[in-house]
Structure formats: C-alpha cells, structure tokens
Amino acid sequence: MPLTEAVLTKRIPTFPWGDPKNRRTVGIDQFMATGGYETLKKAISMQPTEIVNLVKDANLRGRGGAGFPAGLKWTFLPPPDGKTRYLCINCDEAEPGTFKDRLLVDFDPHLILEGIAIACYACQLDTAFFFIRGEYHHQAKVMQRAIDEAYAKGIFGGKGLLNGASNFKVECYLHRGAGAYICGEETGLLEAIEGKRGWPRIKPPFPAVKGLFGRPTIINNVETLAAVGPIVDKGVAWWKGCGCESSVGGPPSYGPKLMGVSGHVERPGVFECDLGIPLRKLVEDYCGGMRKGKKFKGAIAGGVSMGVLGPDQYDAEMDFDIGRKYDVLGLGTACPTVFDEDTDMVAVARNLARFFKNESCGQCTPCREGSGWMLKLIMKVERGEGTTKDLDLILEIAGSMGLTPGTTICGLADGNNFAVRTIVNKFRGEFEKRVKPVYVPVTVGAR
C-alpha cells in the first residue's frame, strides 16, 4: 500500500536526510511480511487485458508531470510479436523543487517493483529499465539492492514471475543517468539508455510503437507504477474515492498524490494528500504555515516548468485542472515551492531562466537561442538597466518558443516559457520598478 498521510507526516520531520546509514528502507522480507507481492499473485491470476482495463477505468493519470492516463497509454501498444518489448521507469526527477520519487525509493522500493512487475505482465513487456537520476547516488544503491532481493525471491528472472507462478518472465535492470535534466523527457530518456547523447527524438513514431532499441516501449513515472498495485488490490471504486472530479468539465483527478513542499514554510516535506487539496490547506495544515508568520506571495505550482501562482492564487486546487484555471502549464509533479512576501521575483525569474538555458540540449534553435536571449534580458532588468520594452520583448520571446507554438521537439522550452512568462505577468509591478519607462510619441492625425 502507498505510504499513508499519517506515516509521512510523522516520518518526514525527523528524516535523517544527511545520514544514509539511518534511512529506513523497507527490505523484501519486511515488505512480504506485510502483504507485499500478494497483489502480484492476484494480478497474474487475471488476464493481462483485465489489468489494463482496470487501470484505464481507474483513470490513473501519470504522476511524472503530464498527467496522461496510464491505462490509455498502455493500450497504444501493438500486439505482442514474440520479440522483446520494454518498460522504462522514469526516476530522473531532475525538476527543481521535486523530491517525491526519491522518498518512494528511499522508503519503499519494493512497492515500486511490484507495480513494475504488474505493469510488465499487463502489457506483456519482458524487460524493464529503471532509469534513475545521476545525482541519486544513495537511491541507486537502494534500488539495486531491492532489485537483487527481488531476483533472489524469484520475482524477476528465473522461471517466470513469482518463481514460475506465471510463465511470463521479466528482467529488470537499473540504469543510472549522467545528470542531464532533458533525460526526464521520455525520448531523451530512451536515447540515454541506448548509450547515446540524451536529447529528445522527433515524434511520431511514438515510443509505444517504436521506442527503446526500436521496439514497443511504455514509459511510466515511479509514483505512477507505485499506484498500480493498490488499484489492482483495492479496485477502481476505492481509487475513485480519493481525489476529485474536474471542476471545468475535463478528465477527473482521482487518487491520492505525493506532494513535496519546499520553500518558505515552517515544515517542508512530502505529504500524501487527495488530489484537489487547496494549496493554502496544504501549506497551513500540513506544513505548519508560512515560515515566521510571513505572508504568502506566490508558489511554483509543481516543478519550475509549470509556472508560478500569484499572490491571489493561494487557494488554487492542486489537481489536474490547475493549468486551465490559474494560467500555469499544469499540475506537473505537484511539488510546490512556496515564496513569502520578501522574495525578489525578478531574481527568481533570472534563476529559472538560467537553469533552462543551461539544460537546453541545443537541438532546437528557438530553445537554444531564445533561452539565452531571455536570460540576458532578465539580467539586464535585474541590474536596473532595462526598459519597459525589454519586458515586452521577454514575453514575446517566451511566447514564440516551445512545443505548444510548434517550434521545438520537446516541452523544455514550454517550461521556460511558462516559468518566465507567469512571473513577469503576475508580478509585473515588481519588474516595472526595476526598469526605465519608454514613451512612444504619438503624432496627431497619424494612422
């Protein structure tokens, strides 16, 4: 089962981040003693299509950022042809302000592995690659140890799942990244696993048809796969009992969600909440309120690429409708970074623009060049040398690059676009105080 809200809120304040020896990882014996891998037994007694339909009916939406329905993605696979098919698990988690997958790996790696085994069986994928962020040195060791334990117990390899309880055999490998943010994009991840430079591929073809090594491939986030087991175990009705319906006529936001809160709050940490919880409630009830009693000024909604919530959006609901309702790109990883009243938002914009400039793979000219131009303009404004025309130019550049306007291969430029654009728009007055006004003369009678 997922870590409960009570367990998380109890553990996080005393979690010894700095001492790997004291981290309380659940080993396979402890996991199995509390019912671990029993859901896998249930799954292999079902037809693979039953599991796919179950996940599809539950409307499990991807927990890695895009929120795409996992069950629907699984249906894009072509029928098995007897050759290798892949599952790639995205644990790159390089999005600034995001650290919820790290906690899952630290505490409960076998919950993830059980979800991997069930997903492989459901989609008839015989090889899994667990792609983990290069900076996650300790987490890579934890996950490799868990994979070794799973092999020793016959979960993977050998005669088939669960020591031959199913004839379907799954191999699982750990693959460490080299530290590039762009490898969090699914096709960049595939390139990295293949040993190539980690940059995105042009789509189509999509990974479900032609992915890793040119074979059908499903790519899911760690938290998404960790939710598969509980859905199979407890059913669709239980899953839909958590979360919320859409308030704008879109797809619902069902299920619990891990939310990592950082920034200017009294008690940062990871909390498991129902989707739809207002940001104010998350901060004040779970995180002890704003640090030192200061006022809320804004927040990154769920990873820097999603954009920023303004001072009047403290009650924004943390669900998949957040993008349409509050002018951000989306819910993302649902890991908000909170800013108090003393935060310099011009400096925030400069810091985010610098990050995206450095992490652009350089493949697309609008992203490669545009990110550099935006950073230079923001730095000019920060130094007090800019004009109001520079603010307009920043917004013009931001709106001209990205997958959404159709100028780039992947969404990194969209992240840069929304991060900078939402800050400038929602904190325009703060920027205008740092620039010189430029007046355009108007000639009477001119057309």
N, C-alpha and C positions, 0 to 999 in steps of 0.2 A: 504493500500500500504506500501511497505518497506520504512524505513526512507531514504530520498534521500541523496545523497552525500553532497549537499549544506546544508541541515539541520544538518547533522552530523558534518561537518567541522565547522559549526557556533556554535553548542552547546558545543562540547567537550572542547574547551579551558576554558570555564567558568563553566564547570560542577562541581557542589559542591559535590565532592566525599565524603567529610567528614561530611556532614550535611544531614542526611536522611530526615529531615523536608522540605528541599528545593528542593528535587528531583521532577521533573515534570513528574509524571506518568499520562498517558492518561487514564482517567476513562471511564466507559462504555457509559455514556451519550455523552461525547465528541467524543468517537470513533464512535458511531452510528450516531451522527450528521454530521459526515464527510464521511458517507457511510459504516461504519463498519457493519459487518454481512449481508450486501446486497449480498456479494459473496456466503455466506452460503445459502441464499434464492435461488440463481441461482443454486447452487450445488444440492440441494435437489429436484430441478425440473428435474434433469438429472438422468439417470440410474447409479448406482454405478460403473459398468464396464466402462462407458463412462469417468468417472473421473480418474479411474485407468489408462486407455489408454491415457488420456490427459497428465497425469504426466509422464507416460512412454515415450510418444512421445516427450515431452519437454526435456527428458534426464536430469531431475533434479537429480544431484548427491549429496550424503549425505554431509552435511556441518559440520559433527562432527569430521571427521578425515580420514575415509577410502575412501570416495568419491564413495561409491557404489550407483548405480542408484536406487532412492527411488521407482519409479514406478515398476521396475523389482522386487524389494524386496516384494512389495505388492502382486505380482502375485504368490508368493510362498505359500500363504495361502491356506489351503484346503477349500472346500465349507462349508458354514455355516451349523451347525447341530442343531441349536436351543439352544445350551448351550453358556456360557459366553466365549467371545473372547476379548483379551486385546490389547490396545495401550499403550506402555510405552514411555514417553518422557524423553530423556536424557539431563538433565540440570546439570550434575555433574560438568562439566567444571573444573576439577582439574588439567588439563595440564598446567604446568608453562608457563607463558607468554601469556595465553589465557584469554580474558575477553570480548568477543563479545556477548555471550549469556546473560551475566549479564546485558549488556546495553539494549538488547531487552526486558528483563524482567523489568528493571527499567523504560523504557520509554513507551513501547507498549505491555503490556501483552495480551491485547485482540486480537492483530494481531496473536499472537501465539495460543490463544484459538480458534479463528475462524479456523485456519489451523487444529487444533486438531479435531474440530467438523466435518470438511470436510473429513479428513482422516478416522475418525471413520465411517462416513456414506459410504464412498467409499469402505472401506474394510469390512464393516459390523462388526465392533468392538464395543461392547456395554459398555466397561469400560475402562477408561483412567487413568493412574497413572503418575502424573507429578513428576519425581524424581529430586530433587534439592540438590545441594551440601550443606553439613552440615554447611560450613562456610558462606554461603549466608543468613545471618540472616535477613537482611532488605529485600532482594529479596524474601525470603519465605513469608514474610508478604504481600508484594506487590502482589505476585501471588495468595495467599489465598484470599485476598480481591477481586481480579479480578474474581476468580472462584465463590466467593459468589455473586458478581454482576451478573455474567452470569446465575447463578441459579435463582436469583431474576427476571431476564428478561425472563426466560423460555428457555434460550439457551440449558441448560442441564437439565436432570431430568424431572420431571413433566409428561406431556402427550406425550412428544417427542420433537425433535429438534424444536426450534423456537415456543414454546408454542403449539405444536401439529401440526405445518405446515407439519411435517413429522411424521409418526407413529414410526419412528426409535428413540429409546430412548438411550441417552448416559449419563453415570455417570462419573464424573471427580473428582479425588482426588489428593491432594498434599501429597507427601511422602518425608520427609527430610532424607538425608544421614547422616552418622556419621563421615565423614571426610576421608574416605579411597580412595586413588587415583584409586585403582583397580576397584572400583564400576563404573568407567567410561566405563569399558569393559561391553558389553551388557549382558552377562550371569552373571557377577558379580553383575550387577545392579538388575537382576531378583532375585538372591539369597538374596540381601539386602531387597528388597520389601517383600519377603516372611518371613522376620524376621530371616534369617539365617546369618551365617558368610559370609561376602561379598567376595567371591572368585569365579573365573571363573569355568564354567562347561565344561566337555568334549563334543565336538560336532563331529558328529551328536548324537542325534537329534538336529536340528536347531530350534531356537525359533518360527519361523513361523509355525512349525508343533507341537512342544511341548515346550512351553515357560513358562510363569508365571503360577504357580499352575498347570503345566502340560497341559495347554490349548494353542491353537494357539495365537501367540503374535507377534506384529510388534513393533520394537524399532526404533525410529527416533530421531534425534537431534532437538533441539529447532529451530535453524535457518532454518533447512530443512522444518519443518512444517510451519514456518512463510512465506516461499516462496510458499506454496501450494495455498493459497488464491489468490495472484496476478496472478499465472499461470491460474487458473480457470477463473479469471475475465478478463484478457487481452489476453489470448490464447498463443498457442505454438510459433507462429511467433514472437510475442513480446519478449518472453523469449529468443528465439534463436538469437534475435537481439542484445543481450548483451553477453559478454564473447567472446570465440574464438574457432576455430576448433583446432583439435590436429595437432601438427607440426611433430609428429613422427608416424602417422598412427594409433593412438589409439582412444578411445572414446573422443568426444569433451568436452570442458569445458564451458558450456553455463551458462548464467545468471550473475547477479551481486553477489558480495560476500562481507560480512563484514570482514574487516581486522583490527585487533587490533595491533598497532605498539607500541613497548616499547623499552627501552634501550637508547642508546646514540644518540638520535635525539632531535632536538630543540622543537618539539611539538608532544609528544606521544598522542595517542588517537585511536578511532575507526573510520574507514572511509569505505564508501561503494563504491567499485570500480568494474569495469568489471574484470572478471577472465582473466588472461593473462597480466595484467599490470606488467611491469618490476619493480623489487624491487627498482632500482635506482629512477624511476619516483615516486613510492610510497613514498620513503623517502624524495626526494628533492622537489617534487611539493606539496605533501600533508602534510608532517611533517616538512617542513622548513629546510631540510637538516641535515647533521651531526652536532651534538652538538659542539659548539665553533669552527666550521670550521675544525674539525679534519678529518683525512682520514678514509674511510671505511676499516674495517679489516675482518669482517665476520658477519654472522647472522644465528640465528636459523630460519629455514625456516617457520615453522608453528606449534610451540609447540616443546618442547625439544626432544620428542621421534622421531622427524623426522630427526634429524641430523643437521649438520651445513654446510652452504655455505661458501666457501673460499673467499679470497681477490680478486680473479679473476672472481668471480661469482656474482658481484654486479648487473649485468644486467639480472639475472635469471628471467624468466617469472613466475609470480605467477599463475600457472594453474596446472591442474592435471597431466601434463606431467613432472613436475619439478623433480620427483624422477628418471625417466629414463634418463633425460638429465644432471642432476647435481650431481648424486651419493648421493642422500638422500632417505629416506624411502618413502616420498611422500609430498603432499601439507599440509596434516594434517588439522589444524584449520585455516590455512592461517593467523596466527597471529605472524609475525616475531619479534624477539628480536635482535636488532642491536648492534654490537660491534665496538668501534672505535680503532684506532691504539695503544692505551695504554693498551688494555685489555690483561690480562695474561691468555692465553688459557689453560695452564696447570691447573690453578686454576678453570677455567670454567669446564674442564673435571672432576676434582675432585668433584666439587659441584654437577654436574649432576649425577655422579656415586653414590654419597652419597644419593641423592634423590631416585634413583631407588632401591638401596639396602634397604632403609627404607620402600619403598612402595611395595616391592615384598610380595605377600601373603604367600610365602614359600611352596606352594603346589608342585612345580616342582624343583627337585634337581639342574638342570643346572642354573636356575634363582636364586634360593635361595643361592647356594654356589658360583656360578660364579660371581654374582654381588658383593659379599663380597671380593672375590679374586681380582677383577678388582679395587675396591676402594683401597685396601691395596697397590697394585702395583702403582697406580697413586699417592697415598700419599707418597710412597717411592721415586718416581721420583720427586715429588714436593719438598721434603726435600733435594734433591741432592744426595741421596744415591743409586739411581737406576743405571742400566746399559742398554746398547742397547738391551741386551737380554730381559730385562723386557718390553721394548716397543714391541718387537715381541710377547712376551707372552700375553700382554694385547690384541693385535689384534687377537691372536689365541683363547683366551677365548671368546672374543666378537663374533667371527665368529662361535663359537660352541654352542651358546645358542639362543633360540628363536623359534617362530612358523615357521619361514621360513626354518631353517635347520631341523625342525621337532622334536625338543627336549622339547618343552613346550606346555602347553594347550592354553595359550593366547599370545598376542603380546607384553606384557610388557618387556620381555627380548629382543625382537627385538628393542624396543625403546632404551633400554640401549645399545645394540649392536651398533646401528647407531649413537647415541649421542656420544659415546666414540670413535668409530672407525673413524668417519668422522673428528673429531677434531684431532686425532693422525695422520691420513693420510694427512690431508690438512694443518696441522701446524707442520709437523714432525720436521722441523728445530728447532722450539721453544722447543720441548721436548728433542731433542738431545743435546741442550745446557745445559740441567739440569742433564744429565746422564754421566756416565763414559763409554768410549768405551771398548768393549770387542773384542779382536782379537782371531780368531780361527787359530791355527798354521796349516800350510799345509805341509805335508810330501811329498817330491818329489817321484813320482812313485806310491803313494798310490792310491787306487781305491775308 
